[in-house]
Amino acid sequence: MAATPQKRSRDDVRALTGTEKAAVMMFAVGEESAAKMLEHMGDDEIRELSQTMAHLGGVSGNVVERLFVEFADSISSTGSLVGSYESTERLLQRALSDERVGNIMEDIRGPAGRTMWDKLANVNEGVLANYLKNEYPQTVAVVLSKIKPDHAARVLGVLPEGFSMEVIMRMLRMETVQREILEDVENTLKNEFMSNLARTTRRDSHELIAEIFNSFDRNTEARYFTALEERNRESAEKIRALMFTFEDLGDLDPGSVQTLISKIDNARLAMALKGASEKMKDLFYSNMSSRAAKIMQEEMESMGPVRMRDVDQAQADMVQTAKQLAADGDIMLVDSKDDDELVY
C-alpha cells in the first residue's frame, strides 16, 4: 500500500504560486468571508482553488502575515485600483447578460426607488419638467397623476403656463388609465428619461468627502483638513463650504430650534451644549421655558468635566437629527454661505 504524500510546510512566501496565495487567504479570512467570495467565482475557479486548498499543508504565521501586508500594499498603491461606474459595469458584463447589467447599473446610478413612480419622487422638479415639456399633454397628465401631489405641483410650477393648463385640463377629464397605456409610459420613462438621467448624474466627490468629514471628531477633522490644505487648498475650501456643522444650527429659526429640542434627549442636549459657544447656548436657552433652561444649566453643571470626544459625538448626533428633520420637511436648514434669506 502506497504511503500518503506528506504535505509540506510553507515557510517562504516567495515560493507560493498565485493560487496558493489565494488558498492561504481563503483559510485566513475565515469560513463566513470565504463562503461569500466563493459565491462570486466560477466553477472552474472554485475547482482549482479547492484542490490547492486541500493540498496546501501547513503555513507559518509569518507567511500569512506577509501575505496580508502584500495584499494591502497592492490595493493601496496609487492607481492600482479604481472603482467607478464604468469599471463596475465592465466587470458585470463578464458574468451577466446585457439586460441584467443594465438593470443593476440603472439602480446604482439612478434615483432610489422600488418602482418607476418611486424613482420619479426623487427627481428634481426642474429636471422632470424639462423632460415632460416635450411630451404630449396627455402623457404628462398620466405621469403627474401617479406621483405625489406636492411633487406634481412643483413640476407644474416649472412647466410653461399654457402647457401646464392643458395638462390640468387633461387630468380633470382623465378616467382610469388602461394598464397597457400605463405600462407604455413606464417603459418610455425607464428607457429614455431614467437611462439618460443615470448617465448624466454623478455625485460630486466633494459632497461625499464633506459628509465623511462631518462625522469626524474635531481633532480628526482638523488633522485631515491641515493635510488636505497642504496638498490641495482649493478642494479643502470646497469641502469646508459644503460641510454642515453644529455651529450652523445657530442659523435655525426659532420654530426649527424648538422642534429640534423636542427630538433630542435632554442628556444628549446637555452634553452637546456643554462644549458649545455662549451664542449657541443662548440660542437654545431662549427657545426653552425659563424652568427648562434652568434645569438644563443645572444638569450641565452637575456633569463636571467631560471628554471632548463625548461633546463632539453629542453635537454630531444633533446635526444628524437636524438633517433628518429637514429631509422630512419638519424644519428648514439655512445655509449661511448662500444668498437665500428668510422673510418673517
NORMOFEN-V150319 format. One record per pair of residues at least 12 apart in sequence whose ideal C-beta (glycine too) atoms are under 10 Angstrom apart, sorted by the first residue. I is the first residue (numbers start at 0). GAP is how many residues later the second one is. D is the distance in Angstrom with one decimal. If there is no record, write none. Layout:
BEGIN
I,GAP,D + I,GAP,D
END
This chain:
BEGIN
4,50,8.3 + 4,52,9.8 + 5,51,8.2 + 6,47,9.5 + 6,48,6.6 + 6,49,7.2 + 6,50,3.1 + 6,51,7.0 + 7,47,9.4 + 7,48,9.5 + 7,49,5.2 + 7,50,8.0 + 8,48,6.0 + 8,49,4.2 + 8,50,7.4 + 8,51,7.0 + 8,54,9.4 + 9,13,9.8 + 9,14,7.5 + 9,46,7.2 + 9,47,6.4 + 9,48,6.8 + 9,49,4.5 + 9,50,7.0 + 9,53,5.8 + 9,54,9.5 + 10,47,8.7 + 10,48,8.2 + 10,49,5.0 + 10,51,7.5 + 10,52,6.4 + 11,48,9.0 + 11,50,9.5 + 11,51,7.3 + 11,54,9.4 + 12,46,9.3 + 12,47,9.3 + 12,49,8.2 + 12,50,4.9 + 12,51,8.9 + 12,52,9.2 + 12,53,4.5 + 12,54,6.1 + 12,56,9.5 + 12,57,7.2 + 13,49,9.7 + 13,52,9.2 + 14,48,9.3 + 15,36,10.0 + 15,40,9.5 + 15,43,8.7 + 15,47,7.5 + 15,50,9.7 + 15,51,7.9 + 16,35,8.0 + 17,34,9.8 + 18,26,9.5 + 18,29,6.2 + 18,30,6.4 + 18,32,8.8 + 18,33,4.8 + 18,34,9.2 + 18,37,10.0 + 19,29,9.7 + 19,32,5.8 + 19,33,9.1 + 19,35,9.4 + 19,36,6.8 + 19,37,9.9 + 19,39,8.9 + 19,47,9.8 + 20,31,9.6 + 20,42,9.4 + 20,45,10.0 + 20,46,5.9 + 20,49,8.0 + 20,50,8.4 + 21,15,9.3 + 21,19,10.0 + 21,23,9.2 + 21,26,9.3 + 21,27,6.0 + 21,30,7.6 + 21,31,8.8 + 21,45,9.6 + 22,25,9.7 + 22,26,6.1 + 22,27,8.6 + 22,28,9.1 + 22,29,4.5 + 22,30,4.4 + 22,31,8.9 + 22,32,8.9 + 22,33,5.2 + 22,36,8.9 + 23,28,9.4 + 23,29,8.7 + 23,32,7.0 + 23,35,5.4 + 23,39,7.1 + 23,40,6.2 + 23,42,10.0 + 23,43,5.7 + 23,44,9.5 + 24,12,8.9 + 24,39,8.5 + 24,42,6.3 + 24,43,7.9 + 24,46,7.1 + 25,12,8.1 + 25,23,7.0 + 25,24,9.3 + 25,26,9.3 + 25,27,6.3 + 25,30,9.5 + 26,26,6.9 + 26,29,7.5 + 26,32,7.8 + 26,37,8.5 + 27,31,8.6 + 27,33,10.0 + 27,36,5.4 + 27,37,9.5 + 27,39,7.5 + 27,40,7.3 + 27,43,10.0 + 28,39,9.5 + 33,15,9.8 + 33,19,9.3 + 36,12,9.5 + 37,12,8.9 + 39,55,8.4 + 41,53,8.1 + 83,118,9.8 + 84,20,6.9 + 84,23,7.1 + 84,24,6.2 + 84,113,8.7 + 84,114,9.0 + 84,117,8.0 + 85,19,9.8 + 87,13,9.5 + 87,16,8.9 + 87,17,7.5 + 87,20,7.4 + 87,21,10.0 + 88,12,6.4 + 88,13,9.1 + 88,15,8.6 + 88,16,5.4 + 88,19,9.0 + 88,20,9.5 + 91,12,6.3 + 91,13,7.4 + 91,16,9.9 + 92,12,9.8 + 101,89,9.8 + 101,93,8.0 + 101,96,9.9 + 102,87,9.5 + 104,90,9.3 + 104,93,7.2 + 104,94,9.7 + 105,13,9.1 + 105,84,7.7 + 105,85,10.0 + 105,88,6.4 + 105,89,6.6 + 105,91,9.5 + 105,92,5.7 + 106,12,9.2 + 106,91,9.2 + 107,90,8.2 + 108,85,9.0 + 108,86,8.9 + 108,88,8.3 + 108,89,3.6 + 108,90,7.4 + 108,91,9.5 + 108,92,6.5 + 108,93,8.5 + 108,94,9.8 + 109,12,8.7 + 109,13,8.9 + 109,80,9.2 + 109,83,9.7 + 109,84,5.2 + 109,85,8.0 + 109,87,6.2 + 109,88,4.4 + 109,89,9.6 + 109,91,7.4 + 110,12,5.5 + 110,13,9.4 + 110,16,9.8 + 110,83,7.9 + 110,86,7.5 + 110,87,8.7 + 110,90,8.1 + 112,81,9.9 + 114,31,9.4 + 114,71,8.3 + 115,27,9.5 + 115,30,8.4 + 115,31,9.9 + 115,66,9.8 + 115,67,10.0 + 115,69,8.6 + 115,70,4.7 + 115,71,8.8 + 115,72,9.9 + 115,73,5.6 + 115,74,6.0 + 115,77,9.4 + 115,78,7.5 + 116,26,8.7 + 116,29,4.9 + 116,30,6.0 + 116,31,8.9 + 116,69,8.2 + 116,72,9.2 + 117,29,9.4 + 118,70,8.4 + 118,71,8.6 + 118,74,9.6 + 118,75,6.4 + 118,78,9.1 + 119,23,7.3 + 119,24,9.8 + 119,26,7.8 + 119,27,5.4 + 119,28,9.3 + 119,31,7.7 + 119,32,10.0 + 119,35,9.4 + 119,69,7.3 + 119,73,8.7 + 119,74,8.6 + 120,25,10.0 + 120,26,6.1 + 120,27,6.2 + 120,29,9.9 + 120,30,6.0 + 121,29,9.6 + 122,24,9.2 + 122,28,8.7 + 122,32,9.3 + 122,66,10.0 + 122,70,8.4 + 122,71,8.6 + 122,74,7.0 + 122,78,9.5 + 123,27,10.0 + 123,30,8.9 + 123,31,9.7 + 123,34,9.5 + 123,73,9.8 + 124,22,10.0 + 124,25,9.8 + 124,26,6.7 + 124,27,9.0 + 124,28,8.8 + 124,29,3.8 + 124,30,4.8 + 124,31,8.9 + 124,32,7.4 + 124,33,5.5 + 124,34,9.4 + 125,28,8.6 + 125,29,8.6 + 125,31,9.9 + 125,32,5.5 + 126,28,9.7 + 126,31,9.4 + 126,66,9.1 + 126,70,7.0 + 126,73,9.3 + 126,74,9.0 + 127,12,9.9 + 127,15,8.2 + 127,16,9.5 + 127,19,8.6 + 127,23,8.3 + 127,24,9.7 + 127,26,8.8 + 127,27,5.5 + 127,30,8.3 + 127,31,9.6 + 127,61,9.7 + 127,65,8.1 + 127,69,9.2 + 128,25,8.3 + 128,26,4.9 + 128,27,8.1 + 128,28,8.4 + 128,29,3.9 + 128,30,5.0 + 128,31,9.2 + 128,34,9.6 + 128,35,9.3 + 129,25,10.0 + 129,28,7.9 + 129,29,9.2 + 130,12,9.5 + 130,24,10.0 + 130,58,8.6 + 130,61,8.2 + 130,62,5.2 + 130,63,9.9 + 130,65,8.3 + 130,66,8.3 + 131,12,8.1 + 131,23,6.9 + 131,24,9.8 + 131,26,9.3 + 131,27,6.9 + 131,31,8.9 + 131,35,8.4 + 131,57,9.7 + 131,61,8.7 + 132,22,9.8 + 132,25,8.6 + 132,26,5.8 + 132,27,6.6 + 132,30,6.3 + 132,31,9.5 + 132,34,9.9 + 134,28,9.8 + 134,32,9.6 + 134,50,9.2 + 134,53,8.6 + 134,54,9.8 + 134,57,9.9 + 134,58,9.6 + 135,30,9.7 + 135,31,9.7 + 135,34,9.0 + 136,22,9.9 + 136,26,6.8 + 136,27,9.3 + 136,28,9.3 + 136,29,4.4 + 136,30,4.9 + 136,31,9.1 + 136,32,8.0 + 136,33,5.1 + 136,34,9.3 + 137,28,9.3 + 137,29,8.5 + 137,32,5.2 + 137,33,9.5 + 137,35,9.6 + 137,36,8.0 + 137,39,9.8 + 137,43,9.1 + 137,47,9.8 + 138,28,9.3 + 138,31,9.2 + 138,42,9.1 + 138,45,9.2 + 138,46,6.1 + 138,49,7.9 + 138,50,9.5 + 139,12,9.9 + 139,15,8.5 + 139,16,9.2 + 139,19,7.8 + 139,23,7.9 + 139,24,9.0 + 139,26,8.6 + 139,27,4.8 + 139,28,9.9 + 139,30,7.7 + 139,31,8.9 + 139,45,9.8 + 140,25,8.8 + 140,26,5.2 + 140,27,8.0 + 140,28,8.5 + 140,29,3.9 + 140,30,4.5 + 140,31,9.0 + 140,32,8.7 + 140,33,5.6 + 140,36,9.2 + 141,25,9.9 + 141,28,8.6 + 141,29,8.8 + 141,32,7.5 + 141,35,5.7 + 141,39,7.0 + 141,40,6.9 + 141,42,9.5 + 141,43,5.3 + 141,44,9.7 + 142,12,8.5 + 142,24,9.2 + 142,42,6.6 + 142,43,9.5 + 142,45,9.8 + 142,46,7.4 + 142,50,9.7 + 143,12,7.1 + 143,15,9.6 + 143,20,9.8 + 143,23,6.6 + 143,24,8.9 + 143,26,9.4 + 143,27,6.6 + 143,30,10.0 + 144,22,9.9 + 144,25,9.4 + 144,26,6.0 + 144,29,6.5 + 144,32,7.4 + 144,37,9.9 + 145,31,8.5 + 145,36,7.9 + 145,39,8.4 + 145,40,9.0 + 149,179,9.1 + 151,15,9.5 + 151,19,8.9 + 154,12,9.2 + 155,12,7.2 + 155,15,9.7 + 203,34,8.8 + 203,38,8.3 + 204,30,8.7 + 204,33,9.6 + 204,34,9.4 + 205,28,9.9 + 205,29,6.6 + 205,30,9.7 + 205,31,9.7 + 205,32,4.6 + 205,33,5.3 + 205,34,9.8 + 205,35,8.6 + 205,36,5.9 + 205,37,10.0 + 206,31,9.2 + 206,32,8.7 + 206,35,5.7 + 206,36,9.9 + 207,31,9.5 + 207,34,9.6 + 208,15,9.2 + 208,19,8.7 + 208,26,8.0 + 208,27,9.6 + 208,29,8.9 + 208,30,5.2 + 208,33,8.3 + 208,34,9.2 + 209,28,8.2 + 209,29,4.9 + 209,30,8.0 + 209,31,8.3 + 209,32,3.8 + 209,33,4.8 + 209,34,8.2 + 210,28,9.7 + 210,31,8.4 + 210,32,8.3 + 210,33,9.1 + 210,112,9.7 + 211,12,9.0 + 211,27,9.2 + 211,31,9.9 + 212,12,7.5 + 212,15,9.1 + 212,23,9.9 + 212,26,6.2 + 212,27,8.3 + 212,29,8.9 + 212,30,5.9 + 212,32,9.6 + 213,25,9.8 + 213,28,9.1 + 213,29,5.5 + 213,30,6.5 + 213,31,7.3 + 213,32,9.8 + 213,102,7.3 + 213,105,6.8 + 213,106,8.5 + 213,109,9.1 + 214,98,9.9 + 214,101,6.5 + 214,104,9.4 + 214,105,8.7 + 215,27,10.0 + 215,96,8.4 + 215,100,8.6 + 216,91,7.6 + 216,92,5.2 + 216,93,9.7 + 216,94,9.1 + 216,95,4.2 + 216,96,7.3 + 216,98,9.6 + 216,99,8.0 + 217,27,9.4 + 217,28,9.5 + 217,57,9.2 + 217,90,7.3 + 217,91,8.8 + 217,93,8.9 + 217,94,5.5 + 217,97,8.9 + 217,98,9.7 + 218,89,7.7 + 218,90,8.1 + 218,93,8.3 + 219,89,9.5 + 219,92,9.1 + 220,19,9.8 + 220,22,8.7 + 220,24,9.2 + 220,91,8.9 + 223,12,9.1 + 223,15,9.4 + 224,12,10.0 + 224,14,8.0 + 224,15,7.1 + 224,18,9.8 + 227,12,9.4 + 239,97,9.6 + 240,94,9.2 + 240,96,5.7 + 240,97,9.7 + 241,93,9.5 + 241,95,9.0 + 242,76,9.6 + 242,94,10.0 + 243,75,6.3 + 243,76,9.8 + 243,78,8.1 + 243,79,7.0 + 243,82,9.5 + 243,89,7.0 + 243,91,7.9 + 243,92,9.9 + 244,70,8.3 + 244,71,9.2 + 244,74,6.8 + 245,26,7.1 + 245,27,9.9 + 245,29,9.1 + 245,30,7.2 + 245,31,9.5 + 245,34,7.4 + 245,65,9.4 + 245,66,8.7 + 245,68,9.1 + 245,69,4.0 + 245,70,7.5 + 245,71,9.8 + 245,72,6.5 + 245,73,5.7 + 245,76,9.2 + 246,29,8.4 + 246,30,7.3 + 246,32,8.6 + 246,33,6.9 + 246,68,9.1 + 246,72,9.8 + 246,89,9.1 + 247,71,7.9 + 247,74,8.7 + 247,85,7.6 + 247,86,8.1 + 247,87,7.7 + 247,88,6.4 + 247,89,9.0 + 248,23,9.5 + 248,27,9.3 + 248,31,7.2 + 248,34,7.8 + 248,35,8.8 + 248,66,8.8 + 248,69,6.8 + 248,70,7.1 + 248,73,6.1 + 248,82,10.0 + 248,84,8.5 + 248,85,9.8 + 249,26,9.3 + 249,27,8.3 + 249,29,6.3 + 249,30,5.7 + 249,32,9.7 + 249,33,5.7 + 249,34,9.7 + 249,84,9.6 + 249,86,8.3 + 250,32,9.6 + 250,81,9.8 + 250,82,7.9 + 250,83,4.3 + 250,84,7.9 + 250,85,5.0 + 250,86,10.0 + 250,91,9.1 + 251,31,7.9 + 251,32,9.9 + 251,35,9.0 + 251,70,7.6 + 251,74,9.7 + 251,79,6.8 + 251,80,7.8 + 251,81,7.3 + 251,82,6.9 + 252,34,9.8 + 252,78,8.2 + 252,79,6.8 + 252,81,7.6 + 252,89,6.4 + 252,91,7.9 + 253,29,8.9 + 253,32,7.9 + 253,33,5.6 + 253,90,9.8 + 254,32,8.7 + 254,75,9.8 + 254,76,7.6 + 254,77,8.8 + 255,31,9.2 + 255,66,8.0 + 255,69,7.8 + 255,70,8.4 + 255,74,8.1 + 255,75,3.7 + 255,76,6.0 + 255,77,7.9 + 255,78,8.7 + 256,26,6.4 + 256,27,6.6 + 256,29,8.3 + 256,30,4.3 + 256,31,9.2 + 256,65,9.6 + 256,74,8.4 + 257,26,9.6 + 257,29,5.0 + 257,30,8.2 + 257,73,9.3 + 258,28,9.6 + 258,62,9.9 + 258,63,9.1 + 258,66,6.3 + 258,71,5.7 + 258,72,5.2 + 259,24,8.7 + 259,27,8.8 + 259,58,7.0 + 259,59,10.0 + 259,61,6.6 + 259,62,5.6 + 259,65,6.5 + 259,66,9.9 + 259,70,9.0 + 259,71,6.5 + 260,23,6.6 + 260,26,6.4 + 260,27,6.6 + 260,31,8.6 + 260,35,9.5 + 260,57,9.6 + 261,63,9.9 + 261,68,9.9 + 262,55,9.1 + 262,58,5.5 + 262,59,8.7 + 262,61,8.6 + 262,62,6.6 + 262,67,8.4 + 262,68,9.4 + 263,20,9.6 + 263,50,8.9 + 263,53,7.7 + 263,54,6.0 + 263,57,6.2 + 263,58,9.3 + 264,49,9.4 + 264,52,9.0 + 264,56,10.0 + 265,26,8.8 + 265,29,8.1 + 265,30,7.1 + 265,33,7.0 + 266,32,7.5 + 266,36,9.2 + 266,47,8.7 + 267,42,9.9 + 267,45,8.9 + 267,46,5.0 + 267,47,9.3 + 267,49,6.0 + 267,50,7.3 + 267,53,9.1 + 268,15,7.3 + 268,19,9.6 + 268,27,7.0 + 268,30,9.0 + 268,31,9.4 + 268,45,7.7 + 268,48,9.6 + 268,49,7.4 + 269,25,9.3 + 269,26,5.9 + 269,27,8.9 + 269,28,9.4 + 269,29,4.6 + 269,30,5.0 + 269,31,9.6 + 269,32,9.0 + 269,33,6.8 + 269,36,9.5 + 269,44,8.3 + 270,28,9.4 + 270,29,8.3 + 270,32,7.4 + 270,35,6.6 + 270,36,9.7 + 270,39,6.0 + 270,40,6.0 + 270,41,9.7 + 270,42,8.1 + 270,43,3.9 + 270,44,8.3 + 270,46,9.1 + 270,47,9.7 + 271,12,8.9 + 271,28,9.9 + 271,38,9.5 + 271,39,6.7 + 271,40,9.1 + 271,41,8.9 + 271,42,4.0 + 271,43,4.6 + 271,44,8.8 + 271,45,7.5 + 271,46,5.3 + 271,47,9.4 + 272,12,8.6 + 272,23,7.1 + 272,24,8.9 + 272,26,9.5 + 272,27,6.3 + 272,38,8.9 + 272,41,8.5 + 272,42,8.9 + 272,45,9.4 + 273,25,9.3 + 273,26,5.2 + 273,27,9.4 + 273,29,6.2 + 273,30,9.8 + 273,31,9.5 + 273,32,5.6 + 273,34,9.8 + 273,36,8.6 + 273,37,5.8 + 273,40,8.0 + 273,41,9.7 + 274,25,9.9 + 274,31,7.5 + 274,32,9.7 + 274,33,6.6 + 274,35,8.7 + 274,36,3.5 + 274,37,7.7 + 274,39,8.2 + 274,40,7.2 + 275,24,9.9 + 275,35,8.2 + 275,38,9.8 + 275,39,7.4 + 275,42,9.8 + 279,35,9.3 + 280,12,9.4 + 280,15,9.1 + 280,16,8.6 + 280,19,8.7 + 283,12,7.7 + 283,34,9.9 + 284,12,7.6 + 318,14,9.8
END
